[in-house]
């Protein structure tokens, strides 16, 4: 549904996107993760036909954003990372304005606006002036605005930025509803744990380049090519980390009381043999398990910025 291939974009001496490629299949909620300045907004602006790429191609449902911009604009709903306040307009008037701009027949607008306000949990805000709404309400109204022409693709740039926990939860629930409606949704964010909850797949971007992409669980497992394992023992064992550090496939062990954690590059049969080695050497093992790493830890690991707890090696 969305495809970028070899996209490059330069601003002066700064290369915002550097041979960037990405593919998002239809019906997915897809997260684009990266620090500020990584190139997320530039990629989204190109998909939204607001910027021209210097090189490469960008397609939405097979239509080129450069060659067919008008067609692409009918396919997408774009929500930027800021909300332009329309002073003097009520919420319903705001949606009416954009519905008219998209050519929605006048006879259908009233019902459409009512349905959209209900979808984004603002059913009683139609007569409230836009600039009087809270930030979270403005974000949801902006999302409703993206939907007036029933686009197949939603491009949401930092939609949860600056929202309080309740507003973020409401936004996540709306995104789940939109997925069930068959929308393909591309979301950018640096709030990593939230993307893990919302997205089917994610891509990590840094310095305008794709670092890795795929299902959240797959990326979590493949960070640094290793799984993170945890061993708990019933009583102190001398030099826990030192012993583990001598075993094949083990790296960076660190100790927290009676628990030692480490990265492991062996397969499952090798992992079983490692457990057997620990037990045969007198370790009173009470737990041997894989640690599910959150997306923020994975990002730090993949981009080479991970720091281990307690000064681990």
Helices and strands as residue ranges (DSSP letters): E 2-11, E 14-24, E 29-33, H 40-47, E 55-60, E 63-64, H 69-75, E 76-79, H 91-101, H 106-119, G 130-132, H 135-146, E 153-157, H 165-180, E 184-189, H 192-198, E 201-206, E 209-215, H 216-222, G 223-225, E 227-233, H 240-245, E 250-256, E 259-264, H 268-280, E 285-290, H 295-302, G 309-311
